[in-house]
């Protein structure tokens, strides 16, 4: 079954300003439409390392939804537990300035009832043979609750990623039950009710080690953009993994790729630092293009073996 990913599919509509962005004016640029969504991005990134993951999710019951499924199949994703439904996919509309940063966005969330039905109907067979579980922790609470129940029934580790931290902070009890929680610097500030805007990576490492002890989170990684990522666990392992120097076009999707690398590394026996190294390498490959495409790798390139 490989790694099982439970999450959303979105259609991302992105507008890129080709000159300095004018907030109240008209901006010339380019517009692209691509497949997105945190869960979909993560499962495709895992598939691009030839690990044949499984995706549990929904798409719209139309040609675009079918296109999403067929693309994932071409990437060797197991789509057996994907379903077509009305409002199965979300939409993300975003505007970027000439430096590749998001300056405005609007998001429409999908209907998650289809995912809940998939778990009700196939939960045992999905979880029994999974290598590990990935879930968007801000999905509907019943979906998260059922995921952890199945994972504990079959003794599977759960790795959590977030797309909406304001929802995720209501799931602290589930975050404590994850094998590793990954978020960015701003999201960590929301989780711990602090401001980390001007904190250095070295300072963040010590802060993170202290906060996860009090919050009883087993492992946690916080990404800090160009400053790399910091990590800590309950056993005292902590540190900074530096970012790679690349030409940035669009940073969206980089966090998902980093998370995919961390999840793959931890699932298949790597240390937390080694897993952050895999995530860093994957993230660096997707921020150089507006399509956020991760190239294909072989597991052996990262020392991974199923």
Residue, then its C-alpha position, 0 to 999 in steps of 0.5 A: x500500500x505504501x504511504x497513505x495520504x488523506x487530503x484535498x485536491x484543489x485547482x490552483x489559479x495563479x497570476x504572476x505580475x511581471x513588474x512591481x505589483x500595484x495593489x490598487x491598479x492593473x498589473x500585466x503578467x501571466x496566468x496559469x492553472x494547475x492541479x494543487x491541494x496539500x494532500x494532492x501535492x504531497x502524494x505526487x511528490x512521494x510518487x515522484x520518488x517512485x514509492x507508489x503511495x495511495x491517495x484517499x480523496x475526492x475530485x469533481x465529477x467532471x472532466x477536470x476531476x478525471x484529469x486529476x485522477x489520470x495524472x496521479x495514475x501516470x505518476x504511479x499513485x494508487x487512486x483506488x480510494x479516490x471518488x468523484x463528487x459534487x464539490x469534491x475539489x477546492x479552488x485557490x486563486x492567488x496573485x504573486x508579485x514579481x518576486x514570487x510572493x503571494x500578495x492576495x488570495x481567495x480559497x474555496x474549500x471542498x466538501x469533505x463528506x466523500x472522504x469520510x464515506x471512503x474511510x467508513x467503507x474501506x478504512x480497515x483495508x486502507x490502514x492495514x497494509x499502509x507503511x504510514x499515514x499522512x493527513x491534513x490535520x485541519x480536515x473535518x474533525x470526524x475524518x481526523x478522529x477516524x484516521x487516528x482510530x484506524x492508525x492506532x488499531x493497526x499500529x501505524x504512524x501518522x504524519x500531520x501537515x496543515x493548510x489552515x492553522x486556525x483550524x489546526x490549533x483546535x486539534x492539539x490533542x491529535x497533534x500530540x498523537x502524531x509521529x511528527x508535525x510539520x509547519x512553517x514559522x508563522x504557523x508555529x507562532x499561532x500554535x504556541x501563541x507567540x511571535x517568531x517573526x524576528x527569531x533566528x534559526x538557532x533561537x528557534x531550535x531552542x524554543x521549539x525543543x522547549x515548546x514540544x516538551x510542554x505541549x507533548x508533541x513527539x517530533x516537530x519541524x518548523x520551516x523558515x524559508x531561506x533560513x532553512x528548517x529547525x527540528x526537535x524531538x522529545x529525546x533531545x535531538x534538535x538542530x538546524x538544516x540549512x536551505x539550498x541556494x536556488x533561484x526562486x520563481x514561486x514558493x507555493x508547494x515548497x512546504x508540501x514537498x519538504x513535508x513529503x521528504x520528511x515523511x518519506x525519510x521517517x517512514x523508511x528509517x532515516x533520522x529526523x535530520x536526514x529526513x529534513x535533508x530529503x525534504x530540503x532537496x525536494x523543496x528546492x526543486x519545486x520553487x524554480x518553476x511556476x508549475x511547482x513540478x518536482x522531478x522524478x527521483x529513485x528511492x536509492x538517491x535518498x537512501x530509501x528502501x521500502 
